[in-house]
Amino acid sequence: MNKNKLNIIKGDITKLAVDIIVNAANKSLLGGGGVDGAIHKAGGSEILDECIKIRNKQGGCKTGEAVITTGGKLKANYVIHTVGPVWNGGKNHEEELLSNCYRNSLTLAYEHGAKSIAFPCISTGIYRFPKELAAKIAIDEATKFLQRQEIINEVIFVCFDDETYNIYSILLNDA
Ligand code: AR6
């Protein structure tokens, strides 16, 4: 039932025409490399301006939490910026914190009436979270969320490389 609401795409998240895309940001909210750099570059300065306002108000964003800005020049209406955990061996609540990223982002998307949302594979780049474990957490949180509401009807996992795409394909086929 929920399975066809979960989709995977290989490619660049900045190109997607969905209601909301999620950014794998850092606590400063001031941009960075990886998908964060790509989103700010494609979306333009309006996104950074709103990030700075949020930062001035609440002092950045804690790990596992999420904030929302305009999508600027992107096709997406909004960007949700969430801060994934840095993988440090797995004994520093990394799994729980990554679950929080997905759950808090989905909650914020729901509150903004989004029907579709696309996620990058949070924490699996510069922050070194193991890819398969991260994919299991992402699928698990999205599945649980989709079961308890009817506003969001499409969650897309955007995989940037073949290895990640294959991991999600196998996990979703087995689910
Ligand atoms: N579209 C989709 N996925 C992408 C794109 C893109 N355009 N570019 C990279 N990825 P990362 P993190 C994938 O490193 O590990 C930043 O500097 C990438 O292959 O972007 O959460 C922030 O400011 C990987 O699978 O994010 C933070 O300081 C995934 O996106 C830090 O990196 C996440 O990789 C966050 O590290």
Boltz pocket constraint, residues with backbone or C-beta under 6 A from the ligand:
constraints:
  - pocket:
      binder: B
      contacts: [[A, 11], [A, 12], [A, 13], [A, 14], [A, 24], [A, 25], [A, 26], [A, 31], [A, 32], [A, 33], [A, 34], [A, 35], [A, 36], [A, 37], [A, 38], [A, 84], [A, 120], [A, 121], [A, 122], [A, 123], [A, 124], [A, 125], [A, 126], [A, 127], [A, 128], [A, 129], [A, 158], [A, 159], [A, 160], [A, 161], [A, 164]]
      max_distance: 6.0
